[in-house]
Amino acid sequence: MDERAVRTATTTSIVVRLTLAATFLVFCFRLYSLQIVSGESYQEQAAVNRLREIDTYAPRGVIYDRNGEILARNRPSFVIAVTPADLPADDLNTDIDEQRIALERLLAVLEANTDPEMAIRIAEVMFLHLGREDFRNTVESAGFSLSFRLIDVEVIELDDEGREVVKVEPTLIPDFSEPLPIGGLLALLERAVAHGTQGSSYKPISVLELVDRERAFQVAEETYQLRGVHVLQKPVREYPYRELAGHVLGFLGPIPKLAAENYKERGYEDPNEPVGLNGLEYEYQDSLRGLPGKRLVEVDILGRESRTVNIVREPEPGLNLSLSLDIRLQEVMHNALARQLEETGAPHGVALAMDPRNGAMLGLVSLPSFDNNIFSEGLGAEYKALEVEDDTRRPLYNYAIGGLYPPGSTFKLVSATAALAENVITPYTTLVDRGPIYLPNFFFPDDPTQAQEFVSWNHKLNILHGSMTIVEGLGLSNDIFFYYLGGGYPDFMVGLGSERLAKWMRLFGYGETTGVDLPGEVRPIVPDEQWKRLELAESWTTGDSYNMAIGQGYVLGTPMQVLVSTAAVANGGYLVKPQFVQEMVDAQNQLQWQYEPVIKERVPVDPGLLAFVQKGMWHAVNGNYGTSPNSRVDGITVAGKTGTAEFCAYDPEIQDCTDRDHEGNLPFHAWYTAYAPYEDPEIVVTVFVYSGGEGSAVAIPVAQETLHAWFHDLRP
Amino acid sequence: MIRHFDRPLFFAVLLLCGIGIAMTYSATSTNVALTDYWQRQLFFTILGAIALVTAALFDYRHLELLAQPSYFLLMVSLVAVYFVGEVKNGAQRWLNLGIDVQPTEAGKFLLIVFFAWYLSRFQDRIRRLPYLLGAVILLLFPLVLVYVQPDLGMTVTLAFISGTLILINGVRLTHIFLGVAATAAAWPILRGTLQDYMLRRIEVFLDPGSNVDAAFSVRQALISIGNGGWLGLGWAEGTQNRLHFLRVRHTDFIFSVIAEELGFIGTVLVLMLLFFVIWRLVRIADLAQDQFGRLITFGVASLIFFQTFINVGMNLAILPVTGMTLPFLSYGGSSLVSMMVAVGLAQSVVMRHRKMDFA
């Protein structure tokens, strides 16, 4: 090499080495700035990356009846699921679809190709994964046809102020009566897996739910070589007595979308967490739920848990509820009422039993009922729940607290008490039933043909009751007697009148909800002069007072209110709040809460006077010609009051009330309300049968059987 | 001759390979599908070491005879790729010869050998423009073919290596200015041919918000590095690595794994090893007995330097994201073996730097 070349080479090598050193230093400097100067900030970001707080559900509280029978519990159940990420991927170099083969094998293991019920259950789960549109498209593009039907889904939702509102949504659902062929199922499964792959492909997709232990183990054994198939555990709420206490217990479901915000504020972070949607499950949701635990876990980039770093808080199991309800009594009431409904063809009815001393509810039956297991039995069965909601008789509706009906003669307990307390009559005042009475027309008082006729039920049977005191008046349920109490008669006596009737109606609790610990209770109005003027733009007439005194006209109440008003007569005038849950006990069996009976204001009537109303109820069962001798129970004195309430279910199509008989008479609701023992009441029973006809014939047997069972078979 | 075998260089390379195996294990042990990768890397290291020694024993001067065939072979294979190449991930880079082969991997050496020969052969005349232009044109043929595959990273690598060789061989300043001016004039045309993915990478580098995916990779790399602190989280303990927040951990971002698990101290030591290897190569180039050997060694050094610079720069977010691996450390058999062969060539040069050796 010549000299110049050597010099160039030396310069080059110096430049090269300087470049190397400079690069090295720049890298070191940058490393220092990242790792040391900003290290702490990056370490925090790394922690944010990998650490998550995860909720662990606490076991939900168990619900017991008064004798410790389990009414609601948690049953371990299994879900068979596939994890899309773990399924064998389709190798594009081969003609066969590996994923499809794996899913086909899974369906074969589940016997979907031979067992039609299994095929239907899987299709139902897929329907809930995919939604209606996608479900139909997938099945149809796989070359299978599908029929649909429209049903109304009724859901209880919370409005802005946290009140329950019933919403009806018409919904199309596929007709699953015929199982899908295996090809259709496979297409659905592939579709669901494809959906899963788009989200977090490590999230398992359920294929079959509610698998019992034995079957789950069997599938687990058969699928151990099937990659991506898992058997997961998922507790299911179980109600061993099924439809017996459906309305009392309620059911669980995922948090309703409309109420999501409300639940979030209360600390419900998972929108899919099952919560009580009805009954006690709803009312005591927070207590039953307990407190979810919190774990700090390390997750990878896909959100998969790799390990638990720290248990922040152990889950606190929910409180167990002890009810005053006696499931055996409930069963007697249920069966008796169901039999009566079947015999009369009545669409629905209610039977209630309560301890009048403290309001402890002993039984509540609202028929038709529903098996609340179908709501908690996971996704597949939710579909069956839709069918229940589809029933036009509305089995989900709790008629005991949600239905408003004219109370009929059971309301005479209120009018009688009012008349005595307001000195309209004395206990010894006699009034005479001489047949129908006529109220002169307001505008033509001298024209008898324009007068309004008021009859008592006995007139239709050509019976006159003659003279009677309040005791016989109640015992025979004579309407003439109560017309006089309610509205008086010109030139003869002054009745209670609208204002005093309304006042006593309120005093007996009709203006308020009873406060029973169940959701969905309705509050009726109390009709008075002002109400009628505002609502109907008419003035109150004596005839209105007549009707009101016998529990007709504008008077409405729920069966629960009739029960509470009866209890007030039985216990000497105390308005009690009906209550199911008496105690809450934690998982260590420590008492956490005990119900203190709420006795509202006492009805301001002298107990001596009220005793005559009680006597009237005694007379109805035990006196001469009483209305309800059939409710007698051996060895126990029963007091009761029947009710036969005319009602009008207005049908705009015929512009008249439905179900009139051939003479044009309106149909009747049957009522019976009773308590026993007469001397020292410990149980009140109220029975209501919608459009059941005569109270004595339809409702009394249910009450009688209930009381008989209570005193002879069940009472401790 | 054996006396002059550069043992510090050899052991530094083996040490880097060892660290590479360990870090490959750390980066792949949490992925069921990749658990045997460290064993493969170990196998390739052994294979590479044998290749290194074999290359060292081979007299580099025989390569002068192979220079022209090298160029011919490179062009033939690139043309073949252009017409019958396998397409993977939207790029046509592979030839199916039983197994898929990427000709550009070997192309780096073929080009180094060819330019080392061309430049040393015409060293006295290279200051004349036609000879320089000849070199540039001979370089442009393969560059264009690689560029249309498309493989921007490889194009830039080849241009860098060849450019370095031309510069080191000696160029007139005026010619450099001419070259820069020509490139500047051609830029608008070049720019139009840039593939979308290339533009996006540049964009992402300038504005990390514009591509969520790539920006995410870089962000996670920075978090991993920062997470290391002074001493690191310990081998196979890096959370960013273990929980897969870091992407392509065992190849493109192995440097971030090293930084997270070995910390500032460990990473600086690894960088020192890498630069020590390059330093030793530059020393060999200085010792070379002829211009051909000198240029070959510089080619090898610039190859290792360029890949280190681009990869570490990307990990430290001072350069855009490219799929370039870190020499000796990133997982990958062909890259590792070819790097070892390259070091072997340099060893061959240093072993023969004395014209006569009687010792």
Chai-1 contact restraints between the chains, C-beta under 6 A:
chainA,res_idxA,chainB,res_idxB,connection_type,confidence,min_distance_angstrom,max_distance_angstrom,comment,restraint_id
A,T8,B,G170,contact,1.0,0.0,6.0,A-B,restraint_1
A,T12,B,I168,contact,1.0,0.0,6.0,A-B,restraint_2
A,S13,B,D286,contact,1.0,0.0,6.0,A-B,restraint_3
A,V16,B,V282,contact,1.0,0.0,6.0,A-B,restraint_4
A,L20,B,F275,contact,1.0,0.0,6.0,A-B,restraint_5
A,L20,B,I278,contact,1.0,0.0,6.0,A-B,restraint_6
A,F24,B,F275,contact,1.0,0.0,6.0,A-B,restraint_7
A,F27,B,L271,contact,1.0,0.0,6.0,A-B,restraint_8
A,F27,B,V312,contact,1.0,0.0,6.0,A-B,restraint_9
A,C28,B,V268,contact,1.0,0.0,6.0,A-B,restraint_10
A,R30,B,L316,contact,1.0,0.0,6.0,A-B,restraint_11
A,L31,B,F264,contact,1.0,0.0,6.0,A-B,restraint_12
A,L31,B,T267,contact,1.0,0.0,6.0,A-B,restraint_13
A,L34,B,I225,contact,1.0,0.0,6.0,A-B,restraint_14
A,L34,B,G226,contact,1.0,0.0,6.0,A-B,restraint_15
A,Q35,B,G226,contact,1.0,0.0,6.0,A-B,restraint_16
A,Q35,B,G228,contact,1.0,0.0,6.0,A-B,restraint_17
A,Q35,B,G229,contact,1.0,0.0,6.0,A-B,restraint_18
A,Q35,B,F264,contact,1.0,0.0,6.0,A-B,restraint_19
A,S38,B,G226,contact,1.0,0.0,6.0,A-B,restraint_20
A,G39,B,G226,contact,1.0,0.0,6.0,A-B,restraint_21
A,G39,B,G229,contact,1.0,0.0,6.0,A-B,restraint_22
A,Y42,B,I223,contact,1.0,0.0,6.0,A-B,restraint_23
A,Y42,B,G226,contact,1.0,0.0,6.0,A-B,restraint_24
A,Y42,B,N227,contact,1.0,0.0,6.0,A-B,restraint_25
A,Q43,B,N227,contact,1.0,0.0,6.0,A-B,restraint_26
A,Q45,B,I223,contact,1.0,0.0,6.0,A-B,restraint_27
A,A46,B,I223,contact,1.0,0.0,6.0,A-B,restraint_28
A,A46,B,N227,contact,1.0,0.0,6.0,A-B,restraint_29
A,A46,B,T239,contact,1.0,0.0,6.0,A-B,restraint_30
A,A46,B,Q240,contact,1.0,0.0,6.0,A-B,restraint_31
A,N49,B,F245,contact,1.0,0.0,6.0,A-B,restraint_32
A,R50,B,T239,contact,1.0,0.0,6.0,A-B,restraint_33
A,R50,B,L243,contact,1.0,0.0,6.0,A-B,restraint_34
A,D300,B,L243,contact,1.0,0.0,6.0,A-B,restraint_35
A,D300,B,H244,contact,1.0,0.0,6.0,A-B,restraint_36
A,I301,B,H244,contact,1.0,0.0,6.0,A-B,restraint_37
A,I301,B,F245,contact,1.0,0.0,6.0,A-B,restraint_38
